[in-house]
Amino acid sequence: MLTIACVVLLGLLAGEELIIKYGVQPALATLPDDAHVRARIALVKRMKVVVPALILPAVAAAVAHLATADNDPLRWAGLAALVAFLLFSAFGTVPINMQVDGWDPAAPPPGWRALAERWARIDLYRSSAAVLAFVLFTVAAL
């Protein structure tokens, strides 16, 4: 049962990350600046609730699963990918999101687009780490 919970939670996390990276971000890039800024602020406000609600149980399930399962290198690699995801989040995207959360949509800071591009570059590694964690735990479960 713990294996199923772990794979499902990591799958939801990876899916959310893929949608943001390959669905939402490209759509934002096509918007005029004012709409882009407003949408980015709205997304940050919503995702700062949704993503932790997925991260915390996914990490807890992965750690619990690792503690109760056999000593499988795939699971350890999956945990390492999950730790990488957490580090890219904590030191990369979250600090940027905290800045975005405080923006005035009518007057975004100068260089806001460069900051959004930096976020997107970091998110490539972040979302890839989430997907890798999901794949490794799934293959280990098979």
ZASE-746034 format. One record per residue: chain; x, y, z of N, C-alpha, C in turn; residue in three letters. Coordinates in nm, 4 decimals, m for minus. Layout:
<rs>
- A|X|Y|Z|X|Y|Z|X|Y|Z|ALA
...
</rs>
This chain:
<rs>
- A|0.0810|m0.1197|0.0000|0.0000|0.0000|0.0000|0.0859|0.1269|0.0000|MET
- A|0.1960|0.1241|0.0763|0.2858|0.2384|0.0815|0.3503|0.2623|m0.0554|LEU
- A|0.3806|0.1543|m0.1266|0.4379|0.1669|m0.2606|0.3411|0.2408|m0.3527|THR
- A|0.2148|0.2039|m0.3463|0.1141|0.2679|m0.4316|0.1007|0.4152|m0.3959|ILE
- A|0.0935|0.4456|m0.2670|0.0822|0.5849|m0.2237|0.2019|0.6664|m0.2714|ALA
- A|0.3198|0.6094|m0.2575|0.4425|0.6777|m0.2995|0.4399|0.7074|m0.4494|CYS
- A|0.4088|0.6061|m0.5297|0.4087|0.6228|m0.6755|0.2993|0.7212|m0.7183|VAL
- A|0.1826|0.7116|m0.6584|0.0732|0.8034|m0.6944|0.1103|0.9474|m0.6591|VAL
- A|0.1599|0.9698|m0.5383|0.1959|1.1060|m0.4979|0.3095|1.1632|m0.5824|LEU
- A|0.4105|1.0803|m0.6094|0.5193|1.1279|m0.6951|0.4703|1.1509|m0.8383|LEU
- A|0.3759|1.0701|m0.8838|0.3173|1.0893|m1.0155|0.2395|1.2195|m1.0238|GLY
- A|0.1633|1.2500|m0.9204|0.0898|1.3769|m0.9172|0.1864|1.4954|m0.9162|LEU
- A|0.2916|1.4847|m0.8373|0.3917|1.5916|m0.8313|0.4603|1.6100|m0.9667|LEU
- A|0.5028|1.4998|m1.0263|0.5690|1.5067|m1.1573|0.4733|1.5624|m1.2625|ALA
- A|0.3473|1.5195|m1.2589|0.2492|1.5692|m1.3548|0.2257|1.7181|m1.3405|GLY
- A|0.2132|1.7635|m1.2176|0.1961|1.9073|m1.1930|0.3160|1.9841|m1.2470|GLU
- A|0.4343|1.9330|m1.2221|0.5560|2.0004|m1.2699|0.5615|2.0042|m1.4229|GLU
- A|0.5244|1.8948|m1.4863|0.5238|1.8919|m1.6332|0.4230|1.9901|m1.6916|LEU
- A|0.3063|1.9998|m1.6309|0.2044|2.0930|m1.6798|0.2529|2.2373|m1.6672|ILE
- A|0.3144|2.2701|m1.5553|0.3668|2.4062|m1.5373|0.4766|2.4335|m1.6401|ILE
- A|0.5706|2.3386|m1.6537|0.6858|2.3597|m1.7423|0.6465|2.3646|m1.8893|LYS
- A|0.5653|2.2706|m1.9328|0.5396|2.2588|m2.0765|0.4009|2.3058|m2.1191|TYR
- A|0.3163|2.3422|m2.0235|0.1835|2.3928|m2.0571|0.1673|2.5391|m2.0198|GLY
- A|0.1855|2.5676|m1.8917|0.1600|2.7020|m1.8412|0.2684|2.8005|m1.8844|VAL
- A|0.3948|2.7645|m1.8652|0.5027|2.8586|m1.8973|0.5034|2.9012|m2.0449|GLN
- A|0.4903|2.8086|m2.1398|0.4850|2.8530|m2.2799|0.3637|2.9418|m2.3080|PRO
- A|0.2514|2.9133|m2.2429|0.1327|2.9971|m2.2625|0.1566|3.1372|m2.2065|ALA
- A|0.2197|3.1472|m2.0902|0.2507|3.2785|m2.0332|0.3396|3.3594|m2.1265|LEU
- A|0.4338|3.2928|m2.1892|0.5292|3.3625|m2.2765|0.4618|3.4285|m2.3965|ALA
- A|0.3434|3.3826|m2.4325|0.2740|3.4404|m2.5481|0.1885|3.5615|m2.5118|THR
- A|0.1706|3.5862|m2.3830|0.0838|3.6948|m2.3389|0.1552|3.8296|m2.3460|LEU
- A|0.0785|3.9376|m2.3651|0.1383|4.0707|m2.3520|0.1885|4.0897|m2.2086|PRO
- A|0.2832|4.1787|m2.1905|0.3495|4.1943|m2.0611|0.2529|4.2109|m1.9441|ASP
- A|0.1530|4.2979|m1.9557|0.0650|4.3219|m1.8420|m0.0139|4.1960|m1.8047|ASP
- A|m0.0635|4.1244|m1.9038|m0.1373|4.0006|m1.8779|m0.0437|3.8931|m1.8230|ALA
- A|0.0778|3.8873|m1.8747|0.1764|3.7902|m1.8275|0.2047|3.8127|m1.6790|HIS
- A|0.2292|3.9362|m1.6421|0.2616|3.9669|m1.5026|0.1439|3.9326|m1.4115|VAL
- A|0.0245|3.9719|m1.4519|m0.0943|3.9420|m1.3698|m0.1144|3.7907|m1.3559|ARG
- A|m0.0982|3.7175|m1.4646|m0.1148|3.5718|m1.4607|m0.0067|3.5068|m1.3754|ALA
- A|0.1161|3.5541|m1.3878|0.2268|3.4980|m1.3090|0.2022|3.5200|m1.1597|ARG
- A|0.1581|3.6383|m1.1223|0.1294|3.6668|m0.9818|0.0174|3.5755|m0.9321|ILE
- A|m0.0889|3.5616|m1.0117|m0.2017|3.4761|m0.9721|m0.1584|3.3304|m0.9587|ALA
- A|m0.0745|3.2841|m1.0507|m0.0261|3.1463|m1.0431|0.0587|3.1231|m0.9186|LEU
- A|0.1471|3.2164|m0.8885|0.2323|3.2019|m0.7700|0.1457|3.1948|m0.6453|VAL
- A|0.0456|3.2810|m0.6363|m0.0413|3.2809|m0.5181|m0.1126|3.1465|m0.5019|LYS
- A|m0.1550|3.0866|m0.6120|m0.2266|2.9587|m0.6053|m0.1314|2.8409|m0.5851|ARG
- A|m0.0206|2.8414|m0.6584|0.0709|2.7280|m0.6537|0.1480|2.7199|m0.5222|MET
- A|0.1600|2.8319|m0.4498|0.2295|2.8239|m0.3206|0.1463|2.7477|m0.2186|LYS
- A|0.0204|2.7199|m0.2506|m0.0646|2.6352|m0.1676|m0.0655|2.4930|m0.2225|VAL
- A|m0.0840|2.4800|m0.3544|m0.1000|2.3483|m0.4171|0.0288|2.2655|m0.4116|VAL
- A|0.1404|2.3257|m0.4489|0.2648|2.2482|m0.4587|0.3107|2.1937|m0.3232|VAL
- A|0.3134|2.2737|m0.2170|0.3506|2.2138|m0.0874|0.2542|2.1032|m0.0437|PRO
- A|0.1272|2.1162|m0.0823|0.0302|2.0119|m0.0480|0.0625|1.8803|m0.1192|ALA
- A|0.1354|1.8869|m0.2295|0.1822|1.7658|m0.2978|0.3213|1.7246|m0.2500|LEU
- A|0.4084|1.8220|m0.2304|0.5470|1.7916|m0.1935|0.5549|1.7192|m0.0588|ILE
- A|0.4903|1.7731|0.0409|0.5060|1.7175|0.1756|0.4628|1.5710|0.1845|LEU
- A|0.3435|1.5334|0.1380|0.3092|1.3911|0.1448|0.3936|1.3054|0.0506|PRO
- A|0.4351|1.3595|m0.0634|0.5181|1.2810|m0.1560|0.6536|1.2496|m0.0924|ALA
- A|0.7145|1.3482|m0.0310|0.8434|1.3260|0.0356|0.8264|1.2295|0.1528|VAL
- A|0.7219|1.2491|0.2318|0.6979|1.1602|0.3462|0.6768|1.0166|0.2991|ALA
- A|0.5990|0.9985|0.1933|0.5744|0.8634|0.1411|0.7021|0.8016|0.0853|ALA
- A|0.7822|0.8821|0.0165|0.9068|0.8302|m0.0409|1.0030|0.7864|0.0699|ALA
- A|1.0170|0.8676|0.1726|1.1070|0.8344|0.2829|1.0557|0.7114|0.3580|VAL
- A|0.9246|0.7077|0.3842|0.8665|0.5917|0.4531|0.8820|0.4652|0.3692|ALA
- A|0.8602|0.4790|0.2413|0.8741|0.3642|0.1521|1.0184|0.3141|0.1507|HIS
- A|1.1115|0.4066|0.1442|1.2528|0.3695|0.1439|1.2908|0.2998|0.2745|LEU
- A|1.2352|0.3461|0.3853|1.2670|0.2879|0.5159|1.2100|0.1475|0.5321|ALA
- A|1.1003|0.1177|0.4616|1.0351|m0.0120|0.4794|1.0620|m0.1098|0.3653|THR
- A|1.1173|m0.0630|0.2556|1.1403|m0.1498|0.1394|1.2822|m0.2068|0.1442|ALA
- A|1.3069|m0.2969|0.0506|1.4426|m0.3511|0.0414|1.5390|m0.2406|m0.0014|ASP
- A|1.6642|m0.2666|0.0116|1.7671|m0.1672|m0.0164|1.7922|m0.1576|m0.1675|ASN
- A|1.6956|m0.1084|m0.2398|1.7003|m0.1005|m0.3859|1.7700|0.0285|m0.4304|ASP
- A|1.8744|0.0176|m0.5120|1.9437|0.1380|m0.5586|1.8538|0.2327|m0.6384|PRO
- A|1.7521|0.1785|m0.7046|1.6610|0.2659|m0.7795|1.5835|0.3575|m0.6850|LEU
- A|1.5435|0.3051|m0.5720|1.4716|0.3880|m0.4747|1.5636|0.4950|m0.4163|ARG
- A|1.6873|0.4574|m0.3888|1.7833|0.5565|m0.3386|1.8081|0.6642|m0.4430|TRP
- A|1.8194|0.6243|m0.5689|1.8371|0.7231|m0.6765|1.7127|0.8110|m0.6881|ALA
- A|1.5948|0.7502|m0.6705|1.4710|0.8274|m0.6718|1.4677|0.9293|m0.5591|GLY
- A|1.5132|0.8887|m0.4414|1.5183|0.9819|m0.3294|1.6183|1.0939|m0.3578|LEU
- A|1.7309|1.0600|m0.4189|1.8294|1.1630|m0.4541|1.7687|1.2636|m0.5525|ALA
- A|1.6917|1.2146|m0.6491|1.6248|1.3041|m0.7440|1.5231|1.3918|m0.6717|ALA
- A|1.4542|1.3344|m0.5758|1.3565|1.4118|m0.4980|1.4271|1.5187|m0.4143|LEU
- A|1.5416|1.4853|m0.3585|1.6202|1.5847|m0.2840|1.6668|1.6957|m0.3785|VAL
- A|1.7096|1.6589|m0.4987|1.7487|1.7608|m0.5976|1.6297|1.8525|m0.6282|ALA
- A|1.5118|1.7939|m0.6453|1.3910|1.8726|m0.6687|1.3700|1.9723|m0.5546|PHE
- A|1.3841|1.9241|m0.4309|1.3650|2.0114|m0.3152|1.4684|2.1234|m0.3107|LEU
- A|1.5924|2.0918|m0.3445|1.6977|2.1942|m0.3444|1.6750|2.2980|m0.4541|LEU
- A|1.6376|2.2533|m0.5748|1.6066|2.3485|m0.6824|1.4880|2.4368|m0.6434|PHE
- A|1.3953|2.3793|m0.5691|1.2798|2.4573|m0.5230|1.3226|2.5589|m0.4176|SER
- A|1.3856|2.5087|m0.3116|1.4185|2.5939|m0.1970|1.5152|2.7063|m0.2309|ALA
- A|1.6122|2.6771|m0.3173|1.7152|2.7769|m0.3453|1.7025|2.8399|m0.4838|PHE
- A|1.6049|2.7943|m0.5613|1.5888|2.8467|m0.6969|1.4546|2.9126|m0.7198|GLY
- A|1.3512|2.8325|m0.7348|1.2217|2.8877|m0.7751|1.1467|2.9555|m0.6604|THR
- A|1.1558|2.9024|m0.5398|1.0799|2.9614|m0.4285|1.1233|3.1050|m0.3990|VAL
- A|1.2534|3.1352|m0.3911|1.2902|3.2758|m0.3684|1.2390|3.3692|m0.4799|PRO
- A|1.2397|3.3205|m0.6020|1.1864|3.4030|m0.7114|1.0355|3.4193|m0.6937|ILE
- A|0.9666|3.3106|m0.6612|0.8224|3.3183|m0.6399|0.7873|3.4154|m0.5273|ASN
- A|0.8687|3.4213|m0.4237|0.8432|3.5138|m0.3139|0.8528|3.6583|m0.3620|MET
- A|0.9449|3.6841|m0.4538|0.9541|3.8185|m0.5119|0.8311|3.8490|m0.5955|GLN
- A|0.7931|3.7532|m0.6796|0.6777|3.7717|m0.7685|0.5514|3.7968|m0.6875|VAL
- A|0.5372|3.7274|m0.5767|0.4184|3.7409|m0.4924|0.4005|3.8843|m0.4426|ASP
- A|0.5095|3.9589|m0.4334|0.5023|4.0974|m0.3857|0.4958|4.2017|m0.4959|GLY
- A|0.4949|4.1602|m0.6210|0.4916|4.2564|m0.7310|0.3584|4.3309|m0.7361|TRP
- A|0.3661|4.4537|m0.7823|0.2459|4.5309|m0.8153|0.2178|4.5028|m0.9622|ASP
- A|0.1036|4.4423|m0.9932|0.0767|4.4070|m1.1332|0.0730|4.5280|m1.2261|PRO
- A|0.0415|4.6433|m1.1715|0.0365|4.7645|m1.2539|0.1760|4.8222|m1.2790|ALA
- A|0.2729|4.7820|m1.1968|0.4087|4.8349|m1.2110|0.5101|4.7282|m1.1721|ALA
- A|0.5293|4.6282|m1.2589|0.6279|4.5240|m1.2253|0.7685|4.5837|m1.2195|PRO
- A|0.8562|4.5199|m1.1463|0.9923|4.5746|m1.1338|1.0664|4.5697|m1.2665|PRO
- A|1.1621|4.6595|m1.2846|1.2435|4.6508|m1.4055|1.3172|4.5161|m1.4056|PRO
- A|1.3311|4.4572|m1.5210|1.4000|4.3300|m1.5319|1.3151|4.2109|m1.4920|GLY
- A|1.1843|4.2308|m1.4812|1.0979|4.1204|m1.4394|1.1035|4.0049|m1.5382|TRP
- A|1.1160|4.0361|m1.6669|1.1177|3.9292|m1.7669|1.2452|3.8451|m1.7531|ARG
- A|1.3581|3.9069|m1.7231|1.4828|3.8324|m1.7016|1.4692|3.7399|m1.5804|ALA
- A|1.4005|3.7866|m1.4775|1.3774|3.7028|m1.3600|1.2874|3.5847|m1.3948|LEU
- A|1.1862|3.6092|m1.4773|1.0970|3.5009|m1.5218|1.1742|3.3990|m1.6060|ALA
- A|1.2662|3.4460|m1.6883|1.3479|3.3541|m1.7685|1.4427|3.2736|m1.6799|GLU
- A|1.4961|3.3375|m1.5760|1.5822|3.2647|m1.4813|1.5016|3.1556|m1.4118|ARG
- A|1.3784|3.1884|m1.3712|1.2903|3.0909|m1.3082|1.2694|2.9718|m1.4015|TRP
- A|1.2441|3.0000|m1.5299|1.2181|2.8939|m1.6277|1.3406|2.8029|m1.6444|ALA
- A|1.4599|2.8613|m1.6436|1.5818|2.7795|m1.6556|1.5980|2.6876|m1.5355|ARG
- A|1.5764|2.7416|m1.4161|1.5865|2.6598|m1.2951|1.4783|2.5521|m1.2961|ILE
- A|1.3585|2.5899|m1.3418|1.2465|2.4966|m1.3406|1.2683|2.3782|m1.4339|ASP
- A|1.3493|2.3953|m1.5367|1.3808|2.2818|m1.6241|1.4453|2.1706|m1.5416|LEU
- A|1.5410|2.2047|m1.4574|1.6078|2.1062|m1.3722|1.5134|2.0558|m1.2634|TYR
- A|1.4363|2.1470|m1.2088|1.3438|2.1128|m1.1003|1.2385|2.0128|m1.1481|ARG
- A|1.1747|2.0430|m1.2591|1.0697|1.9537|m1.3094|1.1297|1.8217|m1.3569|SER
- A|1.2482|1.8262|m1.4146|1.3144|1.7027|m1.4575|1.3461|1.6134|m1.3376|SER
- A|1.3868|1.6739|m1.2278|1.4164|1.5959|m1.1070|1.2897|1.5303|m1.0526|ALA
- A|1.1774|1.6012|m1.0564|1.0508|1.5432|m1.0087|1.0093|1.4256|m1.0960|ALA
- A|1.0224|1.4411|m1.2264|0.9863|1.3323|m1.3184|1.0800|1.2132|m1.2978|VAL
- A|1.2084|1.2404|m1.2826|1.3050|1.1324|m1.2607|1.2742|1.0567|m1.1315|LEU
- A|1.2398|1.1276|m1.0246|1.2043|1.0614|m0.8991|1.0840|0.9698|m0.9205|ALA
- A|0.9847|1.0189|m0.9900|0.8657|0.9385|m1.0180|0.9011|0.8136|m1.0992|PHE
- A|0.9792|0.8312|m1.2040|1.0156|0.7181|m1.2907|1.0963|0.6150|m1.2110|VAL
- A|1.1925|0.6589|m1.1338|1.2761|0.5653|m1.0586|1.1965|0.4874|m0.9538|LEU
- A|1.1102|0.5547|m0.8812|1.0279|0.4842|m0.7828|0.9282|0.3906|m0.8514|PHE
- A|0.8777|0.4313|m0.9683|0.7839|0.3456|m1.0412|0.8530|0.2204|m1.0926|THR
- A|0.9696|0.2360|m1.1519|1.0437|0.1199|m1.2023|1.0819|0.0289|m1.0862|VAL
- A|1.1215|0.0861|m0.9736|1.1559|0.0047|m0.8573|1.0342|m0.0730|m0.8065|ALA
- A|0.9165|m0.0136|m0.8204|0.7944|m0.0815|m0.7744|0.7554|m0.1982|m0.8645|ALA
- A|0.7998|m0.1935|m0.9878|0.7665|m0.3016|m1.0813|0.8544|m0.4219|m1.0524|LEU
</rs>
